[in-house]
Amino acid sequence: MTPEAAFTVVAVPGGRRAALFAAACRGRGLPEPRVIDWRDVLRGSRIHVEPGTFLRIDSPGEDAGTAALLRGPGDPARVTGSARWYAAFTAGLRRITAAAGEARMLSDAGEIAVMFDKRRCHARLTAAGVPVPPALPAVRGYDELRIRMAEAGRSRVFVKPAHGSSASGIVALQVAPGRIKAVTSAARDAHGEFHNSLRVRSYESEREVAALVDALAPDGLHVEAWLPKASIGGRVFDLRVVVVAGSPTHAVVRTSRHPMTNLHLGGARGDLRAVRELLGESGWRRAMEICAEAAACFPGSLMVGVDLLIGAARRRPAVAEVNAFGDLLPGLTGLPGGPAEGLDTYAAQVAAALTTRAPACAT
């Protein structure tokens, strides 16, 4: 087997992602990928990458030890500490890039860093003309948030930690005279600390909402207009669309009875055929074009996952997030008639790496 057909993966050894990617390599008759442990990267240990191999950077999630190296000691489920996480994560990305040498990187480390900063990602998409929910000016706490909402004439917003993922700390906030409601997965413990949970809850006291926003604010916030989502069968939905080598290859409908559609928060996979019928052929084609346009903002990344909102009015799409590690969709095969038909997200990436030109890294 030639070095050109070998993969090295920066991942959590034994994690689900590493296992699925290894299975995709075996399915192509390739050797088992060599795994570089994220923990070694974060500790500053010397790492080596064989020249000429494909280098894939995967998520550092799935492991408490890795989380501690990123966030520092404490409960890994706490919603605070994302700024420290981001600083450690991007330092790790720089070490990986320095060690890559003549390896062919499948994701540009600088682009991954942008995708993990919601403010920078939103700005990049906006500059490229990709439709996104309007953003409010930067806020540093609850009082300033309410001022910015009033100035923008917004009574419904999403408050997002700038460096969060998997809906960590996200708050769907709506206000009206004498009323307030914040929907979030952040739960407050007996000591007043907020932690992520798998149950979405509501806070309807301004004191509690202010405490949550003020707890998140020191790590940086990104605030967007809350665009009402379209619904099917009484459940709102959005789409996670995986784009590989510039083409939308996989799509999953995520439905929910609350504003967050993440599958780990009680969301459920919906009927893609029903969504396509709702949008019509031209609407579906435009939705996929927007996903491709969002991916084109990150030309050094072989794969990105795009979270696409479909508006309740006029069905207009908008990009809510672009995810560097948005391919964990077990059992999902490619869109019929597309370049990944019959392949899962990992097999599609292996095939694309072997048959297309390597991404042009922009770091």
C-alpha positions as CSV (number, residue, x, y, z in Angstrom):
1,M,0.0,0.0,0.0
2,T,1.5,3.4,-1.0
3,P,1.8,6.2,1.5
4,E,-0.6,8.3,-0.7
5,A,-3.4,5.9,0.2
6,A,-2.9,6.0,4.0
7,F,-4.7,8.1,6.6
8,T,-3.6,9.6,9.9
9,V,-6.4,10.9,12.1
10,V,-6.2,13.2,15.1
11,A,-8.9,11.8,17.3
12,V,-9.9,10.4,20.6
13,P,-8.7,6.7,20.4
14,G,-11.5,4.3,20.9
15,G,-14.2,6.9,20.3
16,R,-17.1,6.4,18.0
17,R,-15.9,8.8,15.4
18,A,-12.5,7.2,15.1
19,A,-14.2,3.7,14.8
20,L,-16.5,4.8,12.0
21,F,-13.8,6.4,10.0
22,A,-11.6,3.4,10.4
23,A,-14.5,1.2,9.2
24,A,-14.7,3.5,6.1
25,C,-11.0,3.0,5.4
26,R,-11.3,-0.7,5.7
27,G,-14.3,-0.6,3.4
28,R,-12.0,0.8,0.7
29,G,-9.4,-1.8,1.3
30,L,-7.1,0.7,3.0
31,P,-5.0,0.1,6.1
32,E,-6.3,1.0,9.5
33,P,-5.7,4.8,10.0
34,R,-3.0,5.7,12.4
35,V,-4.5,7.7,15.3
36,I,-2.8,10.6,17.0
37,D,-4.3,11.1,20.4
38,W,-5.8,14.5,21.0
39,R,-4.5,14.3,24.6
40,D,-1.0,14.1,23.3
41,V,-1.6,17.1,21.1
42,L,-3.0,19.2,24.0
43,R,-0.2,18.2,26.3
44,G,2.3,19.5,23.8
45,S,3.8,16.0,23.2
46,R,5.8,15.5,20.1
47,I,3.7,14.2,17.3
48,H,4.7,12.8,13.9
49,V,2.8,12.5,10.7
50,E,4.1,10.5,7.8
51,P,4.8,12.6,4.7
52,G,2.3,12.2,1.9
53,T,-0.4,10.7,4.0
54,F,-3.9,12.2,4.4
55,L,-4.3,14.0,7.7
56,R,-7.8,14.2,9.1
57,I,-8.6,16.3,12.2
58,D,-11.5,14.9,14.1
59,S,-13.5,16.2,17.1
60,P,-11.8,16.2,20.5
61,G,-15.1,15.3,22.2
62,E,-16.2,12.0,23.7
63,D,-13.5,11.9,26.4
64,A,-13.5,13.4,29.9
65,G,-9.6,13.5,30.0
66,T,-9.5,15.5,26.8
67,A,-12.2,17.8,28.1
68,A,-10.2,18.5,31.2
69,L,-7.1,19.4,29.1
70,L,-9.2,21.8,27.1
71,R,-11.4,23.3,29.9
72,G,-9.3,22.8,33.0
73,P,-10.5,20.8,36.1
74,G,-14.1,20.7,37.0
75,D,-17.4,19.3,35.7
76,P,-17.0,18.8,32.0
77,A,-20.8,19.5,31.6
78,R,-20.5,23.1,32.9
79,V,-21.6,25.7,30.4
80,T,-18.8,28.2,31.4
81,G,-15.2,28.0,30.4
82,S,-15.7,27.9,26.6
83,A,-13.2,30.7,26.0
84,R,-10.5,28.6,27.7
85,W,-11.6,25.6,25.7
86,Y,-11.2,27.5,22.5
87,A,-7.8,28.9,23.4
88,A,-6.5,25.4,24.2
89,F,-8.2,23.9,21.1
90,T,-6.8,26.4,18.6
91,A,-3.3,26.0,20.2
92,G,-3.7,22.3,19.5
93,L,-4.7,23.0,15.9
94,R,-1.5,25.1,15.5
95,R,0.6,22.2,16.8
96,I,-1.1,19.8,14.4
97,T,-0.4,22.1,11.5
98,A,3.3,22.5,12.5
99,A,3.7,18.7,12.6
100,A,1.8,18.1,9.4
101,G,4.8,18.8,7.2
102,E,4.1,17.3,3.7
103,A,0.9,15.5,4.8
104,R,-2.2,16.3,2.8
105,M,-4.5,18.0,5.3
106,L,-8.2,17.3,4.8
107,S,-9.2,20.3,6.9
108,D,-7.5,23.7,7.2
109,A,-6.8,24.4,10.9
110,G,-7.5,28.1,10.5
111,E,-10.9,27.4,9.0
112,I,-11.8,25.0,11.8
113,A,-10.9,27.8,14.2
114,V,-13.3,30.2,12.4
115,M,-16.1,27.6,12.4
116,F,-15.7,27.3,16.2
117,D,-16.1,31.0,16.6
118,K,-19.7,31.8,15.8
119,R,-19.0,35.5,15.5
120,R,-16.2,35.1,12.9
121,C,-18.1,32.4,11.1
122,H,-21.3,34.5,10.8
123,A,-19.2,37.4,9.5
124,R,-17.5,35.3,6.9
125,L,-20.8,33.9,5.6
126,T,-22.3,37.4,5.6
127,A,-19.4,38.8,3.6
128,A,-19.9,36.0,1.0
129,G,-23.6,36.8,0.6
130,V,-24.8,33.5,2.3
131,P,-28.2,34.1,3.9
132,V,-27.9,34.0,7.7
133,P,-30.1,35.2,10.6
134,P,-29.4,38.9,11.3
135,A,-26.9,39.3,14.2
136,L,-27.1,41.9,17.0
137,P,-24.1,44.0,18.0
138,A,-21.8,42.4,20.6
139,V,-23.1,42.2,24.1
140,R,-21.3,41.7,27.4
141,G,-24.2,40.8,29.7
142,Y,-27.9,40.6,30.2
143,D,-28.6,44.4,30.6
144,E,-26.7,45.2,27.4
145,L,-28.5,42.3,25.6
146,R,-31.9,43.8,26.5
147,I,-30.7,47.2,25.2
148,R,-29.5,45.8,21.9
149,M,-32.7,43.8,21.5
150,A,-34.8,47.0,22.0
151,E,-32.6,49.0,19.6
152,A,-33.0,46.3,16.9
153,G,-36.7,45.9,17.5
154,R,-36.2,42.2,18.3
155,S,-38.3,40.4,20.9
156,R,-37.0,36.9,20.1
157,V,-33.3,36.0,19.8
158,F,-31.0,33.1,20.1
159,V,-28.1,33.8,22.6
160,K,-25.2,31.6,21.7
161,P,-21.8,31.1,23.5
162,A,-19.3,32.2,20.9
163,H,-17.4,29.0,21.1
164,G,-20.1,26.5,22.0
165,S,-21.1,23.4,20.2
166,S,-23.9,20.8,20.4
167,A,-26.3,23.5,21.7
168,S,-24.2,23.9,24.8
169,G,-25.5,27.0,26.7
170,I,-27.7,28.2,23.8
171,V,-30.7,30.2,25.0
172,A,-33.8,30.8,22.9
173,L,-35.1,34.0,24.5
174,Q,-38.4,35.8,24.0
175,V,-39.6,38.9,25.8
176,A,-42.9,40.8,26.0
177,P,-44.1,43.5,28.3
178,G,-44.1,41.9,31.8
179,R,-43.1,38.5,30.5
180,I,-39.9,36.6,29.6
181,K,-39.1,33.1,28.7
182,A,-35.7,31.4,28.0
183,V,-35.6,27.9,26.6
184,T,-32.2,26.1,27.1
185,S,-30.6,22.9,28.1
186,A,-28.6,24.6,30.8
187,A,-29.7,23.5,34.3
188,R,-28.7,25.4,37.5
189,D,-27.5,23.4,40.4
190,A,-27.7,24.0,44.2
191,H,-24.6,26.2,44.0
192,G,-26.0,28.4,41.3
193,E,-23.7,27.0,38.6
194,F,-25.1,26.1,35.2
195,H,-24.5,22.7,33.5
196,N,-25.6,21.2,30.3
197,S,-28.3,18.5,30.6
198,L,-30.1,16.3,28.1
199,R,-33.4,17.9,29.1
200,V,-34.6,21.2,27.6
201,R,-36.2,23.5,30.2
202,S,-37.6,27.0,30.5
203,Y,-36.8,29.9,32.8
204,E,-39.5,32.5,33.2
205,S,-38.0,34.7,35.9
206,E,-36.0,37.7,34.7
207,R,-33.6,37.1,37.6
208,E,-32.9,33.5,36.5
209,V,-32.5,34.5,32.8
210,A,-30.2,37.4,33.7
211,A,-28.0,35.0,35.8
212,L,-27.7,32.6,32.9
213,V,-26.8,35.2,30.3
214,D,-24.3,36.9,32.7
215,A,-22.7,33.5,33.5
216,L,-22.2,32.9,29.7
217,A,-21.1,36.4,28.8
218,P,-17.5,36.4,30.0
219,D,-16.7,33.7,27.4
220,G,-18.2,35.7,24.6
221,L,-21.7,35.8,23.1
222,H,-23.1,35.8,19.6
223,V,-26.7,36.9,19.4
224,E,-28.9,36.3,16.4
225,A,-32.5,37.0,15.4
226,W,-34.8,34.0,16.2
227,L,-36.2,33.2,12.8
228,P,-39.4,31.1,13.1
229,K,-38.8,27.6,11.6
230,A,-41.1,25.7,9.3
231,S,-42.9,22.7,10.7
232,I,-44.0,19.3,9.7
233,G,-46.5,17.2,11.6
234,G,-46.6,19.7,14.4
235,R,-42.9,19.8,14.9
236,V,-40.4,22.5,13.8
237,F,-37.5,21.3,11.8
238,D,-34.2,22.2,10.3
239,L,-31.6,20.3,8.2
240,R,-28.1,19.1,8.8
241,V,-26.5,18.9,5.4
242,V,-23.1,17.4,5.0
243,V,-21.0,18.9,2.1
244,V,-18.1,16.9,0.8
245,A,-15.7,18.3,-1.8
246,G,-18.1,21.1,-2.5
247,S,-21.2,19.0,-3.1
248,P,-24.1,18.4,-0.6
249,T,-23.9,14.6,-0.1
250,H,-26.1,13.8,3.0
251,A,-29.0,15.5,4.6
252,V,-31.0,14.7,7.7
253,V,-34.1,16.4,8.9
254,R,-34.1,17.2,12.6
255,T,-37.5,17.8,14.2
256,S,-38.5,19.0,17.7
257,R,-41.3,20.4,19.8
258,H,-38.9,23.0,21.2
259,P,-36.6,25.5,19.5
260,M,-33.4,23.3,19.7
261,T,-33.6,20.4,17.2
262,N,-30.3,18.7,18.3
263,L,-30.9,14.9,18.3
264,H,-29.2,14.5,21.7
265,L,-31.7,16.9,23.2
266,G,-34.8,14.9,22.2
267,G,-34.9,15.9,18.6
268,A,-35.9,13.2,16.1
269,R,-35.0,12.4,12.6
270,G,-37.8,13.5,10.2
271,D,-39.0,12.6,6.8
272,L,-36.7,14.0,4.1
273,R,-39.1,13.2,1.4
274,A,-41.8,15.3,3.1
275,V,-39.4,18.2,3.4
276,R,-38.5,18.0,-0.3
277,E,-42.2,18.0,-1.2
278,L,-42.8,21.0,1.1
279,L,-40.0,23.0,-0.6
280,G,-40.7,21.8,-4.1
281,E,-37.9,21.0,-6.5
282,S,-36.7,24.5,-7.0
283,G,-36.8,25.2,-3.3
284,W,-34.9,22.1,-2.5
285,R,-32.3,22.9,-5.2
286,R,-31.9,26.4,-3.8
287,A,-31.5,25.0,-0.2
288,M,-28.7,22.8,-1.4
289,E,-27.1,25.6,-3.4
290,I,-27.0,27.7,-0.2
291,C,-25.3,24.8,1.7
292,A,-22.7,24.6,-1.1
293,E,-22.1,28.4,-0.9
294,A,-21.6,28.1,2.8
295,A,-19.1,25.3,2.3
296,A,-17.3,27.4,-0.3
297,C,-16.4,29.9,2.4
298,F,-14.1,27.2,3.7
299,P,-12.2,26.0,0.7
300,G,-9.5,24.2,2.7
301,S,-12.0,21.8,4.3
302,L,-13.0,18.6,2.5
303,M,-16.1,18.3,4.6
304,V,-18.4,20.7,6.6
305,G,-21.8,20.2,8.2
306,V,-24.2,23.0,7.5
307,D,-27.2,23.6,9.8
308,L,-29.9,25.0,7.5
309,L,-33.0,26.8,8.8
310,I,-36.1,26.7,6.6
311,G,-38.3,29.7,7.4
312,A,-41.9,29.3,8.4
313,A,-42.8,32.2,6.0
314,R,-42.0,31.8,2.3
315,R,-39.7,28.8,3.2
316,R,-36.6,30.9,2.9
317,P,-33.4,29.1,4.0
318,A,-30.7,30.6,6.2
319,V,-27.5,29.1,7.5
320,A,-27.5,28.8,11.3
321,E,-24.1,27.1,11.8
322,V,-21.2,25.6,9.8
323,N,-19.7,22.7,11.7
324,A,-16.2,21.4,11.2
325,F,-17.1,18.0,12.7
326,G,-20.7,17.8,11.6
327,D,-20.5,14.3,10.0
328,L,-21.5,12.0,12.9
329,L,-24.7,10.7,11.4
330,P,-24.5,6.9,11.8
331,G,-26.5,4.9,9.3
332,L,-27.2,7.8,7.0
333,T,-26.3,7.2,3.3
334,G,-25.9,9.8,0.6
335,L,-28.6,11.6,-1.3
336,P,-30.1,9.6,-4.2
337,G,-28.4,10.5,-7.5
338,G,-25.6,12.3,-5.7
339,P,-21.9,11.5,-5.6
340,A,-22.2,9.7,-2.2
341,E,-25.3,7.6,-3.0
342,G,-25.0,4.4,-0.9
343,L,-22.1,5.7,1.2
344,D,-22.1,7.0,4.8
345,T,-20.5,10.3,5.6
346,Y,-17.2,8.8,6.4
347,A,-17.0,6.5,3.3
348,A,-17.9,9.6,1.2
349,Q,-15.0,11.5,2.6
350,V,-12.5,8.7,2.1
351,A,-13.7,8.3,-1.5
352,A,-13.4,12.1,-2.1
353,A,-9.9,12.3,-0.6
354,L,-8.7,9.5,-2.9
355,T,-10.4,10.8,-6.1
356,T,-10.4,14.6,-5.8
357,R,-7.8,17.2,-5.5
358,A,-6.7,17.9,-1.9
359,P,-8.3,21.0,-0.3
360,A,-6.2,24.2,-0.7
361,C,-5.4,25.1,2.9
362,A,-5.8,28.8,3.7
363,T,-3.9,29.1,7.0
